[in-house]
């Protein structure tokens, strides 16, 4: 039997709810960005900077970045436990891929709050 990714009082229901909640946040952000691209005539640097200069957009982008990291963490754990059987290799892959997900969020925060 495979134990949960963070066996501190976690269960499959929490992972299920977390995946669905993060998927909703990611989808809403994606729909908003698609609407922005479709409804904006010409996207210039000034328009792009204006979009991301508001606190609302910064918070929404940060929430989406964190949601992506959580979604990736749970999803990778599920996939790796299904397909990578050697425990040591799975642990190394999880560590590296979680590090990459964290770096993605860190760079996103640096870029986002640098505007």
N, CA, C and O atoms as CSV, one atom per row, in Angstrom:
chain,resi,resn,atom,element,x,y,z
A,1,UNK,N,N,0.829,-1.182,0.000
A,1,UNK,CA,C,0.000,0.000,0.000
A,1,UNK,C,C,0.877,1.249,0.000
A,1,UNK,O,O,1.888,1.311,0.700
A,2,UNK,N,N,0.487,2.215,-0.772
A,2,UNK,CA,C,1.237,3.457,-0.876
A,2,UNK,C,C,0.684,4.447,0.132
A,2,UNK,O,O,-0.527,4.650,0.217
A,3,UNK,N,N,1.573,5.057,0.890
A,3,UNK,CA,C,1.127,6.052,1.862
A,3,UNK,C,C,0.926,7.391,1.174
A,3,UNK,O,O,1.410,7.612,0.064
A,4,UNK,N,N,0.222,8.264,1.832
A,4,UNK,CA,C,-0.073,9.574,1.269
A,4,UNK,C,C,1.200,10.421,1.221
A,4,UNK,O,O,2.170,10.141,1.926
A,5,UNK,N,N,1.184,11.465,0.374
A,5,UNK,CA,C,2.374,12.285,0.166
A,5,UNK,C,C,2.813,13.021,1.420
A,5,UNK,O,O,4.011,13.223,1.616
A,6,UNK,N,N,1.911,13.414,2.250
A,6,UNK,CA,C,2.244,14.080,3.501
A,6,UNK,C,C,1.373,13.428,4.564
A,6,UNK,O,O,0.277,13.905,4.857
A,7,UNK,N,N,1.852,12.366,5.125
A,7,UNK,CA,C,1.003,11.508,5.949
A,7,UNK,C,C,0.650,12.102,7.311
A,7,UNK,O,O,0.433,11.363,8.271
A,8,UNK,N,N,0.594,13.397,7.399
A,8,UNK,CA,C,0.202,14.050,8.636
A,8,UNK,C,C,-1.304,14.306,8.560
A,8,UNK,O,O,-1.746,15.385,8.165
A,9,UNK,N,N,-2.076,13.298,8.944
A,9,UNK,CA,C,-3.536,13.402,9.000
A,9,UNK,C,C,-4.166,13.814,7.678
A,9,UNK,O,O,-5.145,14.560,7.674
A,10,UNK,N,N,-3.638,13.356,6.576
A,10,UNK,CA,C,-4.212,13.645,5.257
A,10,UNK,C,C,-4.852,12.387,4.727
A,10,UNK,O,O,-4.484,11.270,5.090
A,11,UNK,N,N,-5.823,12.598,3.855
A,11,UNK,CA,C,-6.452,11.445,3.234
A,11,UNK,C,C,-6.808,11.774,1.785
A,11,UNK,O,O,-6.573,12.887,1.314
A,12,UNK,N,N,-7.369,10.805,1.096
A,12,UNK,CA,C,-7.706,10.984,-0.304
A,12,UNK,C,C,-8.764,12.041,-0.543
A,12,UNK,O,O,-8.777,12.682,-1.594
A,13,UNK,N,N,-9.645,12.228,0.414
A,13,UNK,CA,C,-10.699,13.238,0.261
A,13,UNK,C,C,-10.081,14.636,0.212
A,13,UNK,O,O,-10.490,15.473,-0.593
A,14,UNK,N,N,-9.102,14.882,1.070
A,14,UNK,CA,C,-8.456,16.195,1.071
A,14,UNK,C,C,-7.726,16.427,-0.254
A,14,UNK,O,O,-7.788,17.526,-0.806
A,15,UNK,N,N,-7.046,15.420,-0.764
A,15,UNK,CA,C,-6.381,15.554,-2.062
A,15,UNK,C,C,-7.398,15.806,-3.168
A,15,UNK,O,O,-7.173,16.643,-4.042
A,16,UNK,N,N,-8.517,15.082,-3.133
A,16,UNK,CA,C,-9.567,15.244,-4.134
A,16,UNK,C,C,-10.115,16.671,-4.123
A,16,UNK,O,O,-10.235,17.305,-5.172
A,17,UNK,N,N,-10.444,17.169,-2.936
A,17,UNK,CA,C,-10.994,18.514,-2.811
A,17,UNK,C,C,-9.947,19.556,-3.214
A,17,UNK,O,O,-10.276,20.538,-3.879
A,18,UNK,N,N,-8.700,19.349,-2.820
A,18,UNK,CA,C,-7.633,20.286,-3.177
A,18,UNK,C,C,-7.438,20.349,-4.688
A,18,UNK,O,O,-7.285,21.431,-5.255
A,19,UNK,N,N,-7.443,19.192,-5.335
A,19,UNK,CA,C,-7.296,19.172,-6.791
A,19,UNK,C,C,-8.440,19.897,-7.472
A,19,UNK,O,O,-8.217,20.665,-8.408
A,20,UNK,N,N,-9.660,19.666,-7.016
A,20,UNK,CA,C,-10.818,20.317,-7.645
A,20,UNK,C,C,-10.812,21.815,-7.397
A,20,UNK,O,O,-11.109,22.593,-8.304
A,21,UNK,N,N,-10.478,22.231,-6.183
A,21,UNK,CA,C,-10.451,23.661,-5.863
A,21,UNK,C,C,-9.375,24.384,-6.664
A,21,UNK,O,O,-9.618,25.463,-7.205
A,22,UNK,N,N,-8.189,23.791,-6.741
A,22,UNK,CA,C,-7.123,24.436,-7.509
A,22,UNK,C,C,-7.455,24.443,-8.997
A,22,UNK,O,O,-7.103,25.390,-9.701
A,23,UNK,N,N,-8.124,23.407,-9.484
A,23,UNK,CA,C,-8.520,23.369,-10.894
A,23,UNK,C,C,-9.511,24.486,-11.210
A,23,UNK,O,O,-9.452,25.082,-12.286
A,24,UNK,N,N,-10.414,24.770,-10.285
A,24,UNK,CA,C,-11.378,25.860,-10.490
A,24,UNK,C,C,-10.654,27.205,-10.559
A,24,UNK,O,O,-10.947,28.028,-11.426
A,25,UNK,N,N,-9.718,27.423,-9.653
A,25,UNK,CA,C,-8.962,28.686,-9.642
A,25,UNK,C,C,-8.167,28.837,-10.943
A,25,UNK,O,O,-8.170,29.907,-11.551
A,26,UNK,N,N,-7.497,27.781,-11.364
A,26,UNK,CA,C,-6.711,27.823,-12.593
A,26,UNK,C,C,-7.612,28.067,-13.800
A,26,UNK,O,O,-7.260,28.842,-14.689
A,27,UNK,N,N,-8.765,27.413,-13.837
A,27,UNK,CA,C,-9.698,27.580,-14.960
A,27,UNK,C,C,-10.249,29.005,-15.012
A,27,UNK,O,O,-10.303,29.604,-16.086
A,28,UNK,N,N,-10.657,29.552,-13.872
A,28,UNK,CA,C,-11.187,30.918,-13.858
A,28,UNK,C,C,-10.141,31.930,-14.330
A,28,UNK,O,O,-10.447,32.844,-15.095
A,29,UNK,N,N,-8.918,31.755,-13.869
A,29,UNK,CA,C,-7.841,32.650,-14.296
A,29,UNK,C,C,-7.581,32.512,-15.801
A,29,UNK,O,O,-7.379,33.504,-16.500
A,30,UNK,N,N,-7.591,31.271,-16.281
A,30,UNK,CA,C,-7.372,31.034,-17.712
A,30,UNK,C,C,-8.476,31.646,-18.552
A,30,UNK,O,O,-8.206,32.243,-19.595
A,31,UNK,N,N,-9.729,31.502,-18.104
A,31,UNK,CA,C,-10.849,32.100,-18.834
A,31,UNK,C,C,-10.747,33.618,-18.849
A,31,UNK,O,O,-11.015,34.251,-19.870
A,32,UNK,N,N,-10.359,34.206,-17.716
A,32,UNK,CA,C,-10.206,35.657,-17.666
A,32,UNK,C,C,-9.105,36.124,-18.626
A,32,UNK,O,O,-9.282,37.095,-19.362
A,33,UNK,N,N,-7.969,35.423,-18.608
A,33,UNK,CA,C,-6.878,35.817,-19.503
A,33,UNK,C,C,-7.272,35.634,-20.968
A,33,UNK,O,O,-6.916,36.458,-21.811
A,34,UNK,N,N,-8.003,34.561,-21.278
A,34,UNK,CA,C,-8.484,34.362,-22.655
A,34,UNK,C,C,-9.417,35.502,-23.047
A,34,UNK,O,O,-9.319,36.039,-24.151
A,35,UNK,N,N,-10.330,35.873,-22.132
A,35,UNK,CA,C,-11.233,36.991,-22.400
A,35,UNK,C,C,-10.441,38.283,-22.614
A,35,UNK,O,O,-10.776,39.080,-23.490
A,36,UNK,N,N,-9.403,38.486,-21.821
A,36,UNK,CA,C,-8.582,39.691,-21.970
A,36,UNK,C,C,-7.933,39.736,-23.350
A,36,UNK,O,O,-7.956,40.772,-24.013
A,37,UNK,N,N,-7.359,38.625,-23.781
A,37,UNK,CA,C,-6.708,38.595,-25.093
A,37,UNK,C,C,-7.712,38.775,-26.230
A,37,UNK,O,O,-7.411,39.435,-27.225
A,38,UNK,N,N,-8.885,38.198,-26.089
A,38,UNK,CA,C,-9.899,38.305,-27.139
A,38,UNK,C,C,-10.486,39.708,-27.205
A,38,UNK,O,O,-10.743,40.220,-28.295
A,39,UNK,N,N,-10.702,40.337,-26.052
A,39,UNK,CA,C,-11.379,41.634,-26.019
A,39,UNK,C,C,-10.450,42.827,-26.206
A,39,UNK,O,O,-10.930,43.937,-26.437
A,40,UNK,N,N,-9.158,42.639,-26.115
A,40,UNK,CA,C,-8.212,43.745,-26.258
A,40,UNK,C,C,-7.744,43.831,-27.705
A,40,UNK,O,O,-7.265,42.854,-28.281
A,41,UNK,N,N,-7.894,45.022,-28.277
A,41,UNK,CA,C,-7.539,45.199,-29.692
A,41,UNK,C,C,-6.047,45.017,-29.941
A,41,UNK,O,O,-5.637,44.176,-30.741
A,42,UNK,N,N,-5.255,45.801,-29.258
A,42,UNK,CA,C,-3.806,45.722,-29.438
A,42,UNK,C,C,-3.162,45.592,-28.063
A,42,UNK,O,O,-3.365,46.430,-27.184
A,43,UNK,N,N,-2.401,44.552,-27.897
A,43,UNK,CA,C,-1.737,44.346,-26.611
A,43,UNK,C,C,-0.326,44.903,-26.709
A,43,UNK,O,O,0.545,44.346,-27.376
A,44,UNK,N,N,-0.136,46.004,-26.033
A,44,UNK,CA,C,1.174,46.645,-25.998
A,44,UNK,C,C,1.771,46.457,-24.604
A,44,UNK,O,O,1.126,45.931,-23.697
A,45,UNK,N,N,2.984,46.888,-24.464
A,45,UNK,CA,C,3.640,46.796,-23.165
A,45,UNK,C,C,2.862,47.585,-22.117
A,45,UNK,O,O,2.712,47.131,-20.982
A,46,UNK,N,N,2.366,48.771,-22.495
A,46,UNK,CA,C,1.636,49.608,-21.553
A,46,UNK,C,C,0.333,48.933,-21.100
A,46,UNK,O,O,-0.022,49.000,-19.923
A,47,UNK,N,N,-0.376,48.285,-22.028
A,47,UNK,CA,C,-1.614,47.576,-21.680
A,47,UNK,C,C,-1.295,46.410,-20.758
A,47,UNK,O,O,-1.976,46.200,-19.754
A,48,UNK,N,N,-0.263,45.656,-21.097
A,48,UNK,CA,C,0.134,44.487,-20.297
A,48,UNK,C,C,0.574,44.917,-18.902
A,48,UNK,O,O,0.202,44.291,-17.909
A,49,UNK,N,N,1.368,45.988,-18.826
A,49,UNK,CA,C,1.818,46.497,-17.530
A,49,UNK,C,C,0.634,47.034,-16.728
A,49,UNK,O,O,0.575,46.858,-15.511
A,50,UNK,N,N,-0.305,47.688,-17.408
A,50,UNK,CA,C,-1.495,48.195,-16.736
A,50,UNK,C,C,-2.349,47.080,-16.153
A,50,UNK,O,O,-2.910,47.221,-15.067
A,51,UNK,N,N,-2.445,45.978,-16.875
A,51,UNK,CA,C,-3.217,44.833,-16.381
A,51,UNK,C,C,-2.611,44.281,-15.096
A,51,UNK,O,O,-3.332,44.029,-14.130
A,52,UNK,N,N,-1.312,44.094,-15.078
A,52,UNK,CA,C,-0.657,43.476,-13.932
A,52,UNK,C,C,-0.226,44.460,-12.850
A,52,UNK,O,O,0.373,44.049,-11.856
A,53,UNK,N,N,-0.515,45.746,-13.020
A,53,UNK,CA,C,-0.127,46.716,-12.000
A,53,UNK,C,C,-1.179,46.831,-10.896
A,53,UNK,O,O,-0.894,47.378,-9.830
A,54,UNK,N,N,-2.386,46.324,-11.136
A,54,UNK,CA,C,-3.425,46.406,-10.106
A,54,UNK,C,C,-3.222,45.316,-9.061
A,54,UNK,O,O,-2.743,44.224,-9.368
A,55,UNK,N,N,-3.588,45.626,-7.835
A,55,UNK,CA,C,-3.422,44.667,-6.740
A,55,UNK,C,C,-4.331,43.455,-6.939
A,55,UNK,O,O,-3.972,42.344,-6.550
A,56,UNK,N,N,-5.494,43.656,-7.537
A,56,UNK,CA,C,-6.421,42.548,-7.782
A,56,UNK,C,C,-5.801,41.515,-8.702
A,56,UNK,O,O,-5.891,40.313,-8.449
A,57,UNK,N,N,-5.173,41.982,-9.766
A,57,UNK,CA,C,-4.554,41.054,-10.713
A,57,UNK,C,C,-3.331,40.378,-10.104
A,57,UNK,O,O,-3.071,39.205,-10.372
A,58,UNK,N,N,-2.590,41.099,-9.298
A,58,UNK,CA,C,-1.433,40.496,-8.639
A,58,UNK,C,C,-1.870,39.392,-7.682
A,58,UNK,O,O,-1.262,38.322,-7.653
A,59,UNK,N,N,-2.911,39.641,-6.905
A,59,UNK,CA,C,-3.408,38.632,-5.972
A,59,UNK,C,C,-3.968,37.435,-6.733
A,59,UNK,O,O,-3.718,36.289,-6.357
A,60,UNK,N,N,-4.728,37.694,-7.805
A,60,UNK,CA,C,-5.285,36.594,-8.597
A,60,UNK,C,C,-4.174,35.767,-9.237
A,60,UNK,O,O,-4.263,34.540,-9.276
A,61,UNK,N,N,-3.143,36.416,-9.732
A,61,UNK,CA,C,-2.027,35.699,-10.341
A,61,UNK,C,C,-1.258,34.903,-9.297
A,61,UNK,O,O,-0.864,33.765,-9.551
A,62,UNK,N,N,-1.043,35.488,-8.131
A,62,UNK,CA,C,-0.358,34.776,-7.059
A,62,UNK,C,C,-1.170,33.561,-6.613
A,62,UNK,O,O,-0.612,32.484,-6.401
A,63,UNK,N,N,-2.488,33.732,-6.469
A,63,UNK,CA,C,-3.351,32.610,-6.091
A,63,UNK,C,C,-3.297,31.514,-7.150
A,63,UNK,O,O,-3.314,30.328,-6.819
A,64,UNK,N,N,-3.234,31.896,-8.397
A,64,UNK,CA,C,-3.158,30.915,-9.473
A,64,UNK,C,C,-1.808,30.202,-9.466
A,64,UNK,O,O,-1.755,28.989,-9.671
A,65,UNK,N,N,-0.732,30.921,-9.238
A,65,UNK,CA,C,0.589,30.294,-9.164
A,65,UNK,C,C,0.667,29.282,-8.023
A,65,UNK,O,O,1.193,28.182,-8.196
A,66,UNK,N,N,0.150,29.652,-6.873
A,66,UNK,CA,C,0.146,28.729,-5.733
A,66,UNK,C,C,-0.768,27.537,-6.032
A,66,UNK,O,O,-0.444,26.403,-5.682
A,67,UNK,N,N,-1.901,27.794,-6.675
A,67,UNK,CA,C,-2.810,26.705,-7.052
A,67,UNK,C,C,-2.138,25.739,-8.022
A,67,UNK,O,O,-2.312,24.525,-7.916
A,68,UNK,N,N,-1.376,26.276,-8.959
A,68,UNK,CA,C,-0.653,25.417,-9.900
A,68,UNK,C,C,0.350,24.551,-9.143
A,68,UNK,O,O,0.486,23.361,-9.426
A,69,UNK,N,N,1.054,25.152,-8.177
A,69,UNK,CA,C,2.033,24.381,-7.414
A,69,UNK,C,C,1.355,23.260,-6.615
A,69,UNK,O,O,1.851,22.134,-6.596
A,70,UNK,N,N,0.247,23.554,-5.967
A,70,UNK,CA,C,-0.474,22.528,-5.207
A,70,UNK,C,C,-0.999,21.442,-6.141
A,70,UNK,O,O,-0.890,20.252,-5.845
A,71,UNK,N,N,-1.563,21.854,-7.256
A,71,UNK,CA,C,-2.113,20.918,-8.235
A,71,UNK,C,C,-1.010,19.999,-8.780
A,71,UNK,O,O,-1.198,18.790,-8.908
A,72,UNK,N,N,0.119,20.588,-9.090
A,72,UNK,CA,C,1.255,19.802,-9.597
A,72,UNK,C,C,1.765,18.843,-8.531
A,72,UNK,O,O,2.057,17.684,-8.826
A,73,UNK,N,N,1.873,19.311,-7.308
A,73,UNK,CA,C,2.386,18.469,-6.222
A,73,UNK,C,C,1.525,17.223,-6.016
A,73,UNK,O,O,2.049,16.113,-5.927
A,74,UNK,N,N,0.226,17.403,-5.942
A,74,UNK,CA,C,-0.670,16.269,-5.736
A,74,UNK,C,C,-0.715,15.382,-6.980
A,74,UNK,O,O,-0.662,14.156,-6.883
A,75,UNK,N,N,-0.812,16.009,-8.134
A,75,UNK,CA,C,-0.870,15.238,-9.375
A,75,UNK,C,C,0.386,14.422,-9.622
A,75,UNK,O,O,0.305,13.263,-10.027
A,76,UNK,N,N,1.543,15.019,-9.383
A,76,UNK,CA,C,2.799,14.286,-9.564
A,76,UNK,C,C,2.913,13.136,-8.579
A,76,UNK,O,O,3.386,12.057,-8.936
A,77,UNK,N,N,2.483,13.357,-7.341
A,77,UNK,CA,C,2.517,12.282,-6.364
A,77,UNK,C,C,1.665,11.114,-6.833
A,77,UNK,O,O,2.078,9.958,-6.736
A,78,UNK,N,N,0.470,11.419,-7.345
A,78,UNK,CA,C,-0.420,10.349,-7.811
A,78,UNK,C,C,0.179,9.599,-8.997
A,78,UNK,O,O,0.160,8.369,-9.032
A,79,UNK,N,N,0.703,10.330,-9.955
A,79,UNK,CA,C,1.268,9.695,-11.154
A,79,UNK,C,C,2.527,8.904,-10.802
A,79,UNK,O,O,2.693,7.769,-11.248
A,80,UNK,N,N,3.406,9.495,-10.009
A,80,UNK,CA,C,4.654,8.808,-9.678
A,80,UNK,C,C,4.411,7.555,-8.847
A,80,UNK,O,O,5.103,6.555,-9.038
A,81,UNK,N,N,3.446,7.580,-7.928
A,81,UNK,CA,C,3.179,6.371,-7.153
A,81,UNK,C,C,2.549,5.283,-8.007
A,81,UNK,O,O,2.662,4.102,-7.679
A,82,UNK,N,N,1.893,5.654,-9.084
A,82,UNK,CA,C,1.306,4.658,-9.986
A,82,UNK,C,C,2.341,4.048,-10.926
A,82,UNK,O,O,2.297,2.848,-11.196
A,83,UNK,N,N,3.263,4.850,-11.421
A,83,UNK,CA,C,4.132,4.405,-12.505
A,83,UNK,C,C,5.596,4.210,-12.151
A,83,UNK,O,O,6.310,3.536,-12.893
A,84,UNK,N,N,6.068,4.768,-11.057
A,84,UNK,CA,C,7.471,4.598,-10.664
A,84,UNK,C,C,7.488,3.755,-9.392
A,84,UNK,O,O,7.161,4.241,-8.309
A,85,UNK,N,N,7.867,2.504,-9.533
A,85,UNK,CA,C,7.796,1.570,-8.406
A,85,UNK,C,C,8.985,1.645,-7.440
A,85,UNK,O,O,8.765,1.531,-6.234
A,86,UNK,N,N,10.225,1.830,-7.896
A,86,UNK,CA,C,11.334,1.919,-6.933
A,86,UNK,C,C,11.182,3.157,-6.037
A,86,UNK,O,O,11.114,4.285,-6.525
A,87,UNK,N,N,11.133,2.930,-4.752
A,87,UNK,CA,C,10.850,4.011,-3.801
A,87,UNK,C,C,11.903,5.115,-3.835
A,87,UNK,O,O,11.563,6.295,-3.761
A,88,UNK,N,N,13.162,4.746,-3.944
A,88,UNK,CA,C,14.234,5.752,-3.944
A,88,UNK,C,C,14.152,6.646,-5.183
A,88,UNK,O,O,14.287,7.865,-5.082
A,89,UNK,N,N,13.931,6.038,-6.350
A,89,UNK,CA,C,13.805,6.810,-7.590
A,89,UNK,C,C,12.582,7.725,-7.513
A,89,UNK,O,O,12.648,8.888,-7.912
A,90,UNK,N,N,11.479,7.205,-7.003
A,90,UNK,CA,C,10.255,8.001,-6.872
A,90,UNK,C,C,10.493,9.188,-5.938
A,90,UNK,O,O,10.030,10.296,-6.211
A,91,UNK,N,N,11.211,8.961,-4.842
A,91,UNK,CA,C,11.497,10.041,-3.895
A,91,UNK,C,C,12.361,11.125,-4.536
A,91,UNK,O,O,12.119,12.316,-4.340
A,92,UNK,N,N,13.355,10.711,-5.294
A,92,UNK,CA,C,14.232,11.679,-5.966
A,92,UNK,C,C,13.439,12.472,-7.006
A,92,UNK,O,O,13.571,13.693,-7.088
A,93,UNK,N,N,12.619,11.785,-7.798
A,93,UNK,CA,C,11.808,12.470,-8.807
A,93,UNK,C,C,10.833,13.446,-8.155
A,93,UNK,O,O,10.670,14.572,-8.623
A,94,UNK,N,N,10.189,13.016,-7.080
A,94,UNK,CA,C,9.267,13.905,-6.383
A,94,UNK,C,C,9.989,15.136,-5.842
A,94,UNK,O,O,9.486,16.254,-5.945
A,95,UNK,N,N,11.158,14.925,-5.273
A,95,UNK,CA,C,11.927,16.032,-4.720
A,95,UNK,C,C,12.298,17.031,-5.812
A,95,UNK,O,O,12.096,18.235,-5.652
A,96,UNK,N,N,12.833,16.536,-6.909
A,96,UNK,CA,C,13.274,17.415,-8.000
A,96,UNK,C,C,12.082,18.151,-8.609
A,96,UNK,O,O,12.149,19.360,-8.828
A,97,UNK,N,N,10.995,17.432,-8.884
A,97,UNK,CA,C,9.846,18.055,-9.523
A,97,UNK,C,C,9.138,19.036,-8.589
A,97,UNK,O,O,8.620,20.054,-9.048
A,98,UNK,N,N,9.110,18.748,-7.297
A,98,UNK,CA,C,8.552,19.707,-6.346
A,98,UNK,C,C,9.435,20.941,-6.219
A,98,UNK,O,O,8.931,22.050,-6.040
A,99,UNK,N,N,10.735,20.756,-6.309
A,99,UNK,CA,C,11.664,21.889,-6.310
A,99,UNK,C,C,11.430,22.781,-7.528
A,99,UNK,O,O,11.440,24.008,-7.421
A,100,UNK,N,N,11.221,22.156,-8.679
A,100,UNK,CA,C,10.938,22.917,-9.900
A,100,UNK,C,C,9.625,23.682,-9.753
A,100,UNK,O,O,9.542,24.844,-10.150
A,101,UNK,N,N,8.601,23.048,-9.189
A,101,UNK,CA,C,7.314,23.730,-8.987
A,101,UNK,C,C,7.466,24.909,-8.034
A,101,UNK,O,O,6.883,25.970,-8.259
A,102,UNK,N,N,8.249,24.730,-6.968
A,102,UNK,CA,C,8.491,25.830,-6.038
A,102,UNK,C,C,9.259,26.959,-6.721
A,102,UNK,O,O,8.947,28.132,-6.517
A,103,UNK,N,N,10.258,26.613,-7.529
A,103,UNK,CA,C,11.031,27.627,-8.246
A,103,UNK,C,C,10.143,28.399,-9.220
A,103,UNK,O,O,10.314,29.604,-9.406
A,104,UNK,N,N,9.201,27.701,-9.833
A,104,UNK,CA,C,8.258,28.343,-10.749
A,104,UNK,C,C,7.461,29.416,-10.008
A,104,UNK,O,O,7.291,30.528,-10.508
A,105,UNK,N,N,6.983,29.081,-8.839
A,105,UNK,CA,C,6.213,30.045,-8.047
A,105,UNK,C,C,7.117,31.188,-7.577
A,105,UNK,O,O,6.711,32.350,-7.608
A,106,UNK,N,N,8.330,30.867,-7.147
A,106,UNK,CA,C,9.255,31.901,-6.672
A,106,UNK,C,C,9.591,32.898,-7.785
A,106,UNK,O,O,9.584,34.109,-7.560
A,107,UNK,N,N,9.880,32.396,-8.961
A,107,UNK,CA,C,10.176,33.282,-10.096
A,107,UNK,C,C,8.936,34.088,-10.461
A,107,UNK,O,O,9.028,35.276,-10.772
A,108,UNK,N,N,7.777,33.440,-10.420
A,108,UNK,CA,C,6.527,34.142,-10.711
A,108,UNK,C,C,6.279,35.290,-9.749
A,108,UNK,O,O,5.847,36.368,-10.157
A,109,UNK,N,N,6.553,35.058,-8.464
A,109,UNK,CA,C,6.388,36.117,-7.462
A,109,UNK,C,C,7.370,37.257,-7.721
A,109,UNK,O,O,7.007,38.431,-7.641
A,110,UNK,N,N,8.610,36.901,-8.031
A,110,UNK,CA,C,9.636,37.920,-8.313
A,110,UNK,C,C,9.226,38.776,-9.517
A,110,UNK,O,O,9.338,40.002,-9.480
A,111,UNK,N,N,8.757,38.131,-10.571
A,111,UNK,CA,C,8.346,38.867,-11.779
A,111,UNK,C,C,7.076,39.666,-11.501
A,111,UNK,O,O,6.973,40.829,-11.891
A,112,UNK,N,N,6.115,39.046,-10.829
A,112,UNK,CA,C,4.827,39.678,-10.581
A,112,UNK,C,C,4.936,40.929,-9.740
A,112,UNK,O,O,4.365,41.962,-10.089
A,113,UNK,N,N,5.657,40.855,-8.640
A,113,UNK,CA,C,5.742,42.007,-7.754
A,113,UNK,C,C,6.818,42.982,-8.194
A,113,UNK,O,O,6.997,44.030,-7.573
A,114,UNK,N,N,7.543,42.648,-9.266
A,114,UNK,CA,C,8.524,43.581,-9.812
A,114,UNK,C,C,7.908,44.580,-10.780
A,114,UNK,O,O,8.579,45.521,-11.205
A,115,UNK,N,N,6.634,44.388,-11.137
A,115,UNK,CA,C,5.980,45.286,-12.096
A,115,UNK,C,C,5.651,46.591,-11.434
A,115,UNK,O,O,5.095,47.485,-12.073
